[in-house]
């Protein structure tokens, strides 16, 4: 009787170890995965099952060949039912916790996942400990599980599938993404009856790159930036004012060069701007693309 809650105390301890491990800087990823798998796949469902149900006592000899199944809160269930409920409820709790964290400001991060699942497991374990101390929930020993070979194979496949999913999502390094650069030219608000375009560059290269940017209006070069250095994930934007006449079409072209390949156009964008005077205010210039 003294050790009737050893499983729940162990569950609380493992949850606490996971939370403490997440707070350690420079922690090992492999150890974190070993500690985190039981917290994700077993502990929440196991502790909740222990809080809701009690173990089925050993059946007494009977002439009945078929026993009516029963799955009610507070009623006894078998060992196999415990295993199935522990895994199933754990996955369901993981989904609900994920949706909840996604809408909260704290977001989906390793520490928030660990704290949420560890706290829930601890809460369920404390509820189970409290219920075990009252009446029929006391149990002096845990019966040996009776699992068939078929059930063992299915459980083993489920465990391998879960480990494989974790390996593909965490352990395996992500596929290398090809380097590229975004280059755009968009119309902007006109200023003092002049049309304005917005030139932008964002580098998604793996190293700092030096660019040269040229802007042409109707095939005439009007602006140039000979040296624009961008680090990975860095962005550069610039506004260009174009003097336009009424009822005219303007062809704007922006060319992007890399200084390591100065004679080859790396990116090229075009924009056609239509200008017209407003019908009621003759001096107001309107621009549209």
C-alpha angles and dihedrals in degrees: 000000000000092000098039091115097043091113093053093045088052090050091052090048093050091049090051091049090053092051093048091046092055090056094055113099117230093017122173116260094211093054090046091055093049091051095041100051095070090044092054102036106030121011102066094048095039095052092044091050090050090051094049104038140029130220120271113250120235109282117250120230109276139165091228111107096191124049120200110244117240129190109170131140109268093016123114120262133184130259094255089052089052092054094047093046092046093055096039096046091046091057091045091050090048090055094048092047090049093053091047095050091046092062095042123085092242090067132194107317135140094254095047091048092050095046093047096047093040092050093048092048091050092048093050091046092052090050090051092049090051093049093048091060092060122078121293095010091077111103125179097198140016113237119236111260117251106211124165124225091252091054091047091053092050092048091049091051091049091052092048090049092051092048091048092051091051091047094051093047101040117008100044111075113245119258114269111257118222115251116249143158127226116221125179144167120198135173116254137189114300119247124208093346090308126117119242129203128191119225118198139178129185121184120219092169123128094240138026112287130197113219136190117211126199126186121198128189114200088344092307117117110237105162137024135177107195099189123029111162116197128182119212111295091009121134133210126192134178136177120227121198117214123198107219137182126223120274092012134127119225122202110205122190129184122194126195122203132183113224091225087061102031097167097049123079107232097187131007127188131179132201129183116208122196117203129195138159120250113257096233102032106048097193097052114103117212124199128195134166 
